[in-house]
Amino acid sequence: MASNTLSATFKLFATSDGSTISGSLRVDGYPLVQRYTAGTEKYVPDFAALPEADRPTIYPVLRDQSTAAVLTPNTYEWRYNDVLLTFGADGLSTNSGMAGLFKRIDNYQASIGGQTFQLQALRVMGNLASATNHDNDRITLGGTVEAAGSSVAFADLAKDVVIQESTGNQYSAAIVNDAGSALTDEVTTLTESLQIYKDGVLLTDTTGVAYQWYVLLPSGKQNLGTAATQAVGLDDVDGSSVVGCDISVAGSVVASAYDLVTDYTDPYLVQFAVTGMTGDRCRPGETPTVTPAVYRRSDPGTPVSGLVSTWSWAVYDNTGAPFTLSGKQGATFQAASVTTSYNELRSASGALGFIVSAEYEL
């Protein structure tokens, strides 16, 4: 028999956040990172001053789990910090205090996996940081999509808006590819590349920048390469895996970026059941339990019994640092499920990320 590996990731949020349930949100243009200088109204980058095509533009990437086909939502509900956005005839947001801050684009041309799809997108038109807003924010999307002939609801696809105080010489980065972060029968290798920013300005000269690419596993980082771009193929990804890159300058890591890549050719997928909480966010007093289960892609409604009994786990807080759950000896361990609490989630900067993997025989 041949030994195979399954891997998947899941993120659980406390009350003030939403959780990504299906698919993901992608950002074209500048990433959702804005820095401010204390005591001033100076923001870098100044989203309002950028050419409109360069402003952060957010759109969904939804896929049929069994076929990997990209799905186009039928309805969209955009929220900013849990406030449902409303729009005028010109597409600009009309909410009190957010008038003109966002723009709805109904037929945005999104490139996913080498194909072009017309999707609704949300464009940031003004500065999200302000004299009274120096905390990270969140953009979420819910709606409906047609899959297998039925209308299916999805909720809380999410993207963080990172707002940081500027201290000078700060770096950030985002991983991009043109394959929708998906490996399929048609796209068996994708190429990851980086957009690197210094103090919010896109670097065009990356001389002196060093790269370390890896796959993040419960056992640690599995190194991939050190070039500016990185090819990721079927042998690198088991189910869904986090591909990361540490960016170094003068020998010190100055930023890290991550991308969740899914192998849709794998006959199995991992889904997570969460009990012990109401809805998709943990509230005060609740103690959610997260349990992974294996499903066949051809039958995502029926769990496969007996294939996996114990999972290897790695747990991270909302900043990406390893996190030790109550009752555990470290951030990595083996278990069939894990239980946390609202207070523990809040102590982890509002969210916990889980990476699981398991071996199975065919």
Secondary structure, DSSP 8 states (H G I E B T S, - for coil): --EEEEEEEEEEEBTTS----SSEEEEESS-SEEEE-TTS--EES-GGGS-GGGS-EEEEEEE-TTT--EE-EEEEEEEETTEE--B-TTSBB-STT-TTTEEEEEEEEEEETTEEEEEEEEEE-S-S-BTTB-S-EEEEEEEEEEETTEEEEEEEEEEEEEEEE--SS-EEEEEE-SSTTEE-SS--EEEEEEEEEETTEE-S--TTEEEEEEEEETTEEEEEE-SSSEEEEGGG-SBEEEEEEEEEETTEEEEEEEEEEEETTSSEEEEEEEESSSTTSB-TT---EEEEEEEETTEEEEE--SS-S-EEEEEEETTS-B---TT-SSSEEEES-EE--HHHHHHTTTEEEEEEEEEEE-
